[in-house]
Amino acid sequence: MPDALAAYAKIARRYAGDAADEDDPAWRAANRALFRSRLSGPTVLEVGCGPATDSAKLAEAGLRVTASEIGGGFGGKTIVYLEPL
């Protein structure tokens, strides 16, 4: 597993964008809308959240989100709890 985490850390910023607030508006918005349409409740667990960009957007849309990241590319092990805004 450490090799997988090291490999991911090398591409993490490219995968999520250069900054935590980076967003690919059309693609990500369409995917988040599709995701929300398939939920059966207001609670989401995002595993491998990176900088939690999508988690924040889901909370803005009124969902309760728990997000986690263990990859070193985003500052190490993190658990984030986001309440609906």
C-alpha positions as CSV (number, residue, x, y, z in Angstrom):
1,M,0.0,0.0,0.0
2,P,2.8,2.6,0.7
3,D,3.9,2.3,-3.0
4,A,0.3,3.1,-4.1
5,L,0.1,6.1,-1.8
6,A,3.5,7.4,-3.0
7,A,2.5,7.0,-6.6
8,Y,-0.8,8.8,-6.0
9,A,1.0,11.6,-4.1
10,K,3.0,12.4,-7.3
11,I,-0.2,13.0,-9.3
12,A,-2.6,14.2,-6.7
13,R,-2.4,18.0,-7.4
14,R,-2.7,17.3,-11.2
15,Y,-5.7,15.1,-10.6
16,A,-7.6,17.7,-8.4
17,G,-6.1,20.9,-9.9
18,D,-3.4,23.1,-8.7
19,A,-5.5,24.5,-5.8
20,A,-8.1,23.2,-3.4
21,D,-10.7,25.5,-4.9
22,E,-9.9,24.5,-8.5
23,D,-12.9,23.2,-10.3
24,D,-13.8,22.0,-13.8
25,P,-17.3,23.6,-13.7
26,A,-19.2,21.8,-16.5
27,W,-17.9,18.3,-15.9
28,R,-17.8,18.3,-12.1
29,A,-21.2,20.1,-11.8
30,A,-22.9,17.5,-14.1
31,N,-21.3,14.6,-12.2
32,R,-22.3,16.1,-8.8
33,A,-25.9,16.7,-10.0
34,L,-26.1,13.1,-11.3
35,F,-24.7,11.8,-7.9
36,R,-27.2,13.9,-5.9
37,S,-30.1,12.6,-8.1
38,R,-29.2,9.0,-7.1
39,L,-28.9,9.6,-3.3
40,S,-31.5,8.1,-1.0
41,G,-30.7,10.5,1.9
42,P,-28.8,13.6,2.9
43,T,-25.6,12.0,4.1
44,V,-22.5,11.4,2.1
45,L,-19.2,9.6,2.9
46,E,-16.5,10.6,0.4
47,V,-13.4,8.3,0.7
48,G,-10.3,9.6,-1.1
49,C,-11.6,13.2,-1.2
50,G,-8.3,14.9,-2.1
51,P,-8.6,18.6,-1.2
52,A,-12.4,18.0,-0.6
53,T,-13.5,20.2,-3.5
54,D,-16.5,18.0,-4.3
55,S,-17.3,17.5,-0.7
56,A,-17.6,21.3,-0.2
57,K,-19.8,21.6,-3.2
58,L,-22.1,18.8,-2.0
59,A,-22.3,20.5,1.4
60,E,-23.2,23.8,-0.4
61,A,-26.0,21.8,-2.1
62,G,-27.4,20.9,1.4
63,L,-25.9,17.5,2.1
64,R,-24.1,16.4,5.3
65,V,-20.7,15.2,4.2
66,T,-17.9,13.2,5.9
67,A,-14.8,13.2,3.7
68,S,-11.5,11.4,4.2
69,E,-8.1,11.4,2.6
70,I,-5.0,9.4,3.5
71,G,-2.8,10.3,0.5
72,G,0.2,12.4,1.2
73,G,-0.5,14.7,-1.8
74,F,-3.0,16.7,0.2
75,G,-1.3,17.1,3.5
76,G,-1.5,13.6,5.0
77,K,-4.4,11.9,6.7
78,T,-7.5,14.0,7.0
79,I,-11.1,13.6,8.0
80,V,-13.5,16.5,7.3
81,Y,-17.0,16.9,8.5
82,L,-19.1,19.3,6.5
83,E,-22.6,20.4,7.5
84,P,-25.1,21.7,4.9
85,L,-24.8,25.4,4.3
